[in-house]
Amino acid sequence: MSISFHQLLDDCMLAIGDTAGATWSRADVITPWAKEAMLAFPILRPTTNTTTVAISAKHNHKMPVDFREIVNVEYPIGEEPPIFLTRMNHLDPEFYQSESHYDVSRYYLDYVAYTGWMVITSKLLEIGDEVKVNYLANHIVDLDDDPADLLTVPDEYEHILVAYVVAKAYKERLSVYLQNPTVYTNLIYQMVMMVDHADARYVQMVNEAIAKASESRTSPHMKADKFDRVY
């Protein structure tokens, strides 16, 4: 990834024909829309979380707040070839009868500071044990309008983020026109057509990106856990 958040904002301003920010404020409008586009983008960011049991033996392992989908759980780590646990419902009576299973569940162990999800291992991991979870996460949106802050969305999908912002701009402009009784009916009709076209184009590009990503995801000769969407 080499496209910065600053460049994305430039491209969005250019696409909506408002490079000077006369209609849409770069900081107050386009920036939130661009971050919203990254959160809405369906091809998630692959990442890894390695947890070391620190205080007492446990089955429950808290996941980072950006957790969206499980890929696999490796335990013990560092083996060659790697050893992956298989998923089983942790409410199944057989779950704890083996040490080779895991599950994903909401993190209900701390009702005051609830923070999302946890991975449950059928094996009771002791202090010092490590478990590695490969998962898909939200794209990073804590970015500044700075050339040094790079997107986590791959460069090849930047046009989809721009299309999202364009669609938002069209919808915002249409809502303004609909509140103004002096706007000509034909202008409103043209704006409706633009909104419909922008929405359809965005959905088309997203579907094409998903299809392309699916084609290269896993070799048919490999066996791995099914991807489980948890939200």
C-alpha positions, 0 to 999 in steps of 0.5 A: 500500500503506497497511497496516502490518506492525503492523496485519497482526499485529493482524488475525492475532491477532484472527482466531485469537481470541488478541489478548492472545497467551496461546496464540501469542506475537505476537513469537515465533510470529505474526510469523514466520508472517506473514513466511512468509505474505508469502514464500508469496504468489504475486503478486510485487512488481514492481521495477526494477534499473538496472546501470551497467557500472563496471569492464570490458566484460561480458555478465553482469549480477548481479541483486539477491538478491530476484530471482524472475521476469524481466519485460523487459530494456531496452537502451539505456535512455531511448529513446522508445518503449523498446527491449526485448531479446528472450530467447534461450538463451545457449547457443544458437550464434546468441545472440552473433551479434546484439546484441538478445538476453538470457537469465537464468541462475544466477550462477556467476561467484563460487563463494565468494559465490554470490548467485542470478541474472544477466542475460546480454546478447548485446551486450558492454556497455562501461564506462558503459553502462546496462541496465534490468531490470524483474522480479518480486521477493519481498515485503519481510519485513525489517519491524518491528512498527511502524505505519511499516513498510508491507507490499509486498503490496497492501492488497486481499490482506491477508485472504489473509495472515491466512488463511495465519496462521490455517491455521498456527495451526490446524495447530499446535493440532492437532499439540498435541492429537495429542500429548496422549492425554487429548484427546477424539477428537471434539475432534481430529476437529473440529480436523482439519475446521478445518484442512482448511477453513482450507487449502481456503479459503486455496487458494481465495483465492489462486487467485481473486487470481491469476485476477484479476491475470491478467485485467488483466496485458497488453492483447491488442494489446501484444506483450512477452516471456513472463513467465519464472519462474526458480525 
